[in-house]
Amino acid sequence: MSPLDAFAGALDSLRANALRSALTMLGIFIGVAAVIAMVAVGSGARETVLAQIRALGANLIVVVPGNVTVGGVRLGSGARASLTQDDALALEREIDAVEAAAPTSRGQVQVVAGGVNWSSWLLGVTPSFFVARDWEIALGRGLEAEDYDRGAQVVLLGETVARTLFDEIDPIGETIRLRNVPFRVVGVLARKGQTTGGQDQDDVVVAPLRAAQQRVLGVNRANARAVGSITVRVRDGEDTAQAEEQIRALLRQRHRLTAAQEDDFLLRNLADIAATRDASSRTMSWLLAAIATVSLLVGGIGIMNIMLVSVTERTREIGLRLAVGARRRDILMQFLIEAATLSALGGVAGAALGFAAARALTRIAGWPTLVSPEAILLAVGVSAGVGIVFGYYPARRAAALDPIEALRHA
């Protein structure tokens, strides 16, 4: 018997018991649909996290002022201006692994354009900021060297701010007011999206550091060159953990901290944070897939059960086939193909349902989902494999029947 003949015989047998076959496929159908839908949800969540990681920028380490103890009272992070523009210059100049170190002053401001009022974040930056954050200009121009040197009152708008203030109007050349101080819009930043913590990176206004400090945010009276943070970009291929230790050592040296004194700054390795979130998302994807796979095992047990019943019902048929010259491997192949066909059809139908369920979750619940062709092929292949594995014992039992005893079966 050829495999094609065995396949045709398997289809005839399934059609003869259509309702029973459909109920048997139900376990595989639900299992594959659940696997496809759960993997799509997990993959979508992971892709969202990876997009947020890319939006943050590669290999970033953020340095912020640390805790301070005054009169025995421990103040919170940022209570003292312990970072300066000179620290950022030193990091760029003295650490080979550092590609850019961007000092930044940050404050929340009311932004007014015409009759529209919006609360946003003002970032006072230097040229290194755009290198460190890998942030491009979508419209207009960037900040030029002359803007930084003379503290020009010009700004770049994040996409969210530009859309809120000007809607469809071109904002280039328009004037906005930051705490009643006029600034001219010269460009719009490319979209960055949300951070892994859910913060909108496009809800910002970017200005030259000198203009932002002197005109809006104010200059620290104790140290005019103090900044709120330093964003450090580590060169591609460099070890961020090693670069972090070099940054810590250099800042401790510059701040004249003794071995007994704790750091007066904090280092936040965004690459590590993002990698942790990615690992968590990946683990959750595997967990969801593992839970859904249980349905496949239940479906496989159902196939074994129904195939054993089929062997019992068709004992005389099997004996007749063996008596007229059918080989035992032909009987084995027939029942294996029948089990594999049963589970594969359930797998194909389940894959279609899983794909539809993933799309429905995206439209109705707004969940990000990602259905890959590889996942569908794998799920269908696994479902056929389940049929073969759980159908082997019934097929082997059928092939092992004694023809004479089988023909005597009532």
MARKE-512885 format. One line per field, with one value per residue (C-alpha): residue in one letter; x, y, z. Coordinates in steps of 0.001 Angstrom, whole numbers. Each point is the difference from the previous one (the first is absolute). Example, Ala and Ser with C-alpha at 12.3 -4.5 7.8 and 13.67 -1.06 7.14 Angstrom:
BEGIN
drenpa = [A,S] .
x = [12300,1370] .
y = [-4500,3440] .
z = [7800,-660] .
This chain:
BEGIN
drenpa = [M,S,P,L,D,A,F,A,G,A,L,D,S,L,R,A,N,A,L,R,S,A,L,T,M,L,G,I,F,I,G,V,A,A,V,I,A,M,V,A,V,G,S,G,A,R,E,T,V,L,A,Q,I,R,A,L,G,A,N,L,I,V,V,V,P,G,N,V,T,V,G,G,V,R,L,G,S,G,A,R,A,S,L,T,Q,D,D,A,L,A,L,E,R,E,I,D,A,V,E,A,A,A,P,T,S,R,G,Q,V,Q,V,V,A,G,G,V,N,W,S,S,W,L,L,G,V,T,P,S,F,F,V,A,R,D,W,E,I,A,L,G,R,G,L,E,A,E,D,Y,D,R,G,A,Q,V,V,L,L,G,E,T,V,A,R,T,L,F,D,E,I,D,P,I,G,E,T,I,R,L,R,N,V,P,F,R,V,V,G,V,L,A,R,K,G,Q,T,T,G,G,Q,D,Q,D,D,V,V,V,A,P,L,R,A,A,Q,Q,R,V,L,G,V,N,R,A,N,A,R,A,V,G,S,I,T,V,R,V,R,D,G,E,D,T,A,Q,A,E,E,Q,I,R,A,L,L,R,Q,R,H,R,L,T,A,A,Q,E,D,D,F,L,L,R,N,L,A,D,I,A,A,T,R,D,A,S,S,R,T,M,S,W,L,L,A,A,I,A,T,V,S,L,L,V,G,G,I,G,I,M,N,I,M,L,V,S,V,T,E,R,T,R,E,I,G,L,R,L,A,V,G,A,R,R,R,D,I,L,M,Q,F,L,I,E,A,A,T,L,S,A,L,G,G,V,A,G,A,A,L,G,F,A,A,A,R,A,L,T,R,I,A,G,W,P,T,L,V,S,P,E,A,I,L,L,A,V,G,V,S,A,G,V,G,I,V,F,G,Y,Y,P,A,R,R,A,A,A,L,D,P,I,E,A,L,R,H,A] .
x = [0,1397,-103,-2514,-2320,394,-869,-3089,-1078,515,-2247,-2674,103,-265,-2925,-1779,19,-124,-1508,2345,2979,-1058,-329,3396,1593,-1509,2803,2700,-2056,-262,3616,1502,-2282,1087,3681,-203,-1936,2202,3259,-1333,-753,3409,1850,-1913,868,3657,104,-1476,2732,2695,-1429,167,3597,909,-1777,1987,3270,2779,2234,-1165,1128,-1716,1837,-2140,837,-28,-1212,1333,213,-240,63,-671,-3052,136,-1460,-1299,1667,704,-47,3479,1394,2957,293,1383,591,3707,-731,-1599,2964,2382,-1946,201,3659,1474,-2022,543,-3174,-2181,-1234,-1991,-837,-2903,-625,-3685,-2114,-3654,-3141,-3737,-1395,-3218,267,-2282,-605,-2813,-2996,1348,1627,1874,2129,3192,3651,2707,3416,3030,2631,3387,904,958,-3643,-1061,2958,-637,-3733,356,-2838,-609,-1815,-3257,-764,1972,3568,1864,1738,3150,3315,-929,-3253,1933,2738,-2258,-2895,-2459,-3673,-813,-1571,-680,-3397,-734,-2690,-2618,539,23,-3251,-1706,988,-228,-2015,450,1642,3712,1616,3316,568,-2872,532,-891,285,1693,-982,-792,3433,-225,1863,-14,-672,2715,-691,-2031,1629,-585,-2423,1494,-3069,-310,2731,-154,-1517,-2834,1284,-643,3439,-1583,-1598,3066,1305,3758,2009,3695,1245,1042,-3326,-2017,1885,299,-3440,-2311,1347,2417,3713,1241,1393,2617,1307,-1037,1163,-2082,-2374,-2778,1350,2561,-1032,2942,69,2468,1604,-1379,1907,1222,-904,-2576,695,3711,-800,-2298,2840,2338,-2640,-457,3771,518,-2928,1139,3450,-1386,-2306,2881,-1800,2003,-261,-2225,-2445,-2864,-696,-1704,-1532,-2002,615,-2938,937,-2982,1346,-207,-3499,-1175,1629,-1767,-3361,712,911,-3179,-2085,1713,-605,-3661,-300,1384,-2239,-3118,1027,679,-3447,-1665,1995,-1823,-3064,2045,867,-3661,-858,2672,-1484,-3384,1491,1556,-3307,-2011,2599,-119,-3778,470,2378,-2536,-2839,2042,1628,-1707,970,3626,-67,-1405,2675,2724,-1549,2,3658,256,3257,29,1881,-2855,-2465,2353,391,-3760,-842,2936,-1011,-3591,1061,2361,-2668,-2515,2338,1384,-3496,-733,3303,-773,-3440,1481,2693,-2696,-1953,3163,903,-3530,55,3324,-1360,-3156,2063,1872,-3156,-2233,2378,2823,2583,3068,177,2440,-852,2966,-327,2629,-2220,-2962,2056,1523,-3393,-1467,3119,-126,-3682,780,2855,-2381,-2232,2903,1283,-3373,-1173,3029,-1179,-3444,1635,2552,-2767,-1948,3044,743,-3426,-65,-1982,-1845,-975,-985,-2342,-1687,-746,-3747] .
y = [0,3363,3021,1600,-3009,39,3707,-558,-2842,2214,2699,-2580,-1241,3544,815,-3159,1276,3742,1077,-2161,1253,3620,-489,-1708,2898,2463,-447,621,2852,1818,-773,1396,3053,693,-442,2348,2658,-142,24,2941,1937,-819,831,3255,1006,-863,1961,2989,-224,-286,3063,1911,-1142,1243,3291,563,-213,-2553,-690,2884,756,2888,1764,1923,1718,-2412,71,2636,-31,3400,331,-3703,211,-1971,1974,-1566,-479,3276,2069,1335,1166,-2388,-250,2662,616,-504,-3539,-788,1434,-2076,-3190,564,961,-2552,-3213,-1642,-2110,3136,1259,2943,1470,2440,2318,851,2322,-931,1641,-38,3097,1385,351,2539,422,2342,-1102,-3491,-756,-3245,-1308,-1648,-599,2447,-1528,2252,-1878,161,-1395,-3351,-602,-920,-2374,-1666,-438,-710,2451,1292,3100,-690,3558,3251,185,-1013,2197,1556,884,3684,-804,-1641,2635,3032,-1695,632,-242,-2721,-3400,-3403,-1526,-3638,-1508,-16,3679,1023,-1867,1367,3623,272,-3022,-59,3453,152,1196,1070,3693,274,1507,-1796,1192,-1993,1520,3169,58,13,-2669,-574,-3515,-1102,-3728,-3054,-3130,-3435,-2229,-2043,-1545,-1133,-1185,-3460,1792,1469,3602,1887,1001,2289,2237,2274,3382,117,3228,943,-593,3613,1421,-2553,676,3771,753,-2664,-2618,2196,-349,-1707,2748,-2267,-1250,1663,-3038,-2523,-2252,-2376,-3109,-1319,-2468,-2153,-2062,-2882,-866,-3030,-3148,1347,-1672,2261,-1519,807,3482,516,-785,2405,2748,-585,96,3214,1830,-1035,1337,3289,438,-726,-2794,-2093,-3781,322,2326,-1299,1199,3380,-1125,-2934,-1998,-1511,-2464,141,-2909,-2276,1226,-548,-3445,-989,1075,-1868,-3157,296,383,-3003,-2123,979,-970,-3462,-373,870,-2415,-2770,447,-88,-3134,-1933,117,-1729,-2818,-373,-102,-2623,-2210,397,-1156,-3064,-861,288,-1931,-2864,-53,22,-2967,-1955,842,-906,-3184,-2233,2468,-103,-3804,-141,2351,-2106,-3201,1229,1008,3431,438,1015,3199,889,-259,2012,2690,190,657,2379,2059,-25,1361,2561,1185,347,2151,2001,1014,1105,1870,1892,998,959,2142,1916,566,1025,2531,1438,128,1879,2570,364,618,2762,1713,-432,58,1969,-2641,-136,-3388,-1452,-3174,-1361,-2586,-2077,-244,-1167,-2615,-1188,-315,-1986,-2170,-657,-914,-2571,-1294,-358,-2150,-2244,-342,-739,-2017,-2288,-2338,-624,-440,-2436,-1898,-260,-1198,-2646,-1684,-3662,-338,-3159,1432,3273,-1746,-1812,3340,600] .
z = [0,-1028,2346,-2385,255,3786,75,-2150,2268,3055,-1496,-798,3588,1379,-2283,1092,3582,-639,3329,2040,-2014,530,3748,110,-1888,2467,2548,-2631,-1464,3338,923,-3206,104,3584,-845,-3011,1927,3112,-1966,-2037,3192,1475,-3228,-336,3551,-572,-3262,1833,2628,-2696,-1771,3272,472,-3484,702,3194,-1877,22,2987,2163,3533,1789,2825,2504,3307,2928,3592,2351,3807,1704,3799,376,-2277,-3240,-2899,-3181,-3357,-1793,3184,-787,-3337,-98,-3792,-2333,-3668,702,1237,-3342,-1921,2119,-666,-3752,103,2406,-531,-3386,271,246,-3368,1377,3405,-70,2980,319,2111,218,1346,-498,-1701,-1413,-3769,-1648,-3726,-949,2037,762,3355,675,2875,-1221,866,-1027,-647,-91,-2014,-1704,-3453,1583,931,-3534,-378,3347,-615,-3733,-590,-3508,-1276,-1848,-1075,-195,1286,3101,2544,-1398,1659,35,1828,2824,190,309,1780,-2818,913,-2496,620,-1500,721,691,-2207,2773,816,-3678,-662,3114,-548,-3773,-1183,-3808,-216,-817,3270,-1532,627,2476,3467,3211,3598,2760,3349,-1959,-1656,-3829,-2000,-3746,-1338,-2440,-256,987,1377,-1521,1887,2861,1638,3591,2322,1591,3011,-2093,-148,-3245,-1327,-2590,2620,204,-1064,-658,265,228,3539,644,-1201,1979,3253,-258,-1415,1437,2402,1916,754,3141,2241,1565,-3348,-3253,-2017,1960,-1975,933,-1728,-2460,-2711,-1054,-3176,-13,-3336,-1853,910,3336,3295,1678,3424,-302,-1313,2983,2406,-1843,174,3721,651,-1982,1633,3489,-820,-1347,3005,2391,1814,2450,175,3075,-1740,-2080,-3529,-281,-3311,-1321,-3166,-1872,-2705,-2353,-2045,3050,855,-3567,-171,3211,-1391,-3222,1935,2067,-3145,-1590,3112,31,-3676,701,3055,-2005,-2759,2524,1569,-3401,-962,2714,-2273,-2714,2395,952,-3696,-572,2718,-1685,-3300,1649,1604,-3199,-2011,2511,-411,-3773,164,2045,-2411,-3061,1293,-2601,-2768,1166,104,-3528,-1311,1605,-1330,-3630,148,1634,1879,3634,-847,-2376,2874,2216,-2640,-620,3632,514,-3023,1215,3424,-1550,-2450,2808,2092,-2967,-1125,3550,9,-3218,1259,3386,-1664,-1885,3211,1899,-2697,87,3809,-16,-2433,2095,3150,-1806,-1252,3039,2978,-1643,929,-2253,-1754,-2508,-1938,-1920,-2818,1793,3088,-2089,-1856,3260,1689,-2909,-174,3733,-228,-2729,2143,2942,-2206,-951,3563,1552,-2981,-55,2767,-1554,-3433,1407,1759,-3266,-1925,2640,-258,-950,-3252,1092,3390,-1638,-2456,2887,1685,259] .
